[in-house]
């Protein structure tokens, strides 16, 4: 039986978009803490999956583009005014990883996210 990440990778972009947006949405209290979003450890497994996906940015040439597209096309409230810099800081991305991810957003279609890079 193939690991879940391998199945996601083999299933195409549409599946990745839904998968990644759900991981971000479920982990939003940890990424974007606020009084309105209490942090809970209930989604710690999902958070670890999200860490793994974000960690692939410097190893997989397509990962940053997949992440950017997933965030740009997501419909959940958390993505309407997405704070890209907080997202990158939360995951402690180094300068190279931040640049790779920012470039992926620069080439994307969402004007708001392009200006945040």
DATAKA-V581805 format. One record per residue. RES is the residue in one letter. OMEGA is omega in whole degrees, -180 to 180 (NA if undefined). Layout:
RES OMEGA
RES OMEGA
This chain:
X -177
X 176
X -177
X -179
X 178
X 178
X 178
X -179
X -178
X -174
X 177
X -172
X -178
X 178
X 180
X -179
X -180
X 180
X -176
X -180
X 176
X 177
X 180
X -180
X 180
X -179
X -177
X 179
X 178
X -177
X -176
X -176
X 175
X 178
X -179
X -179
X 179
X 179
X 178
X 179
X -177
X -178
X -176
X 177
X 177
X 179
X 178
X 176
X 178
X 176
X 180
X -179
X 179
X 179
X 180
X -174
X -177
X -177
X -177
X -175
X -179
X -172
X -179
X 178
X 178
X 179
X -180
X -180
X 179
X 180
X -179
X -174
X -179
X -177
X -176
X -177
X -176
X -177
X -177
X 177
X -172
X 180
X -175
X -178
X 177
X 178
X -179
X 179
X -179
X -178
X 176
X 178
X 177
X -176
X 180
X -179
X 177
X 180
X 179
X -179
X 179
X 178
X 178
X 178
X 178
X -179
X 180
X -174
X -176
X -177
X 180
X -180
X 177
X -178
X 179
X -178
X NA
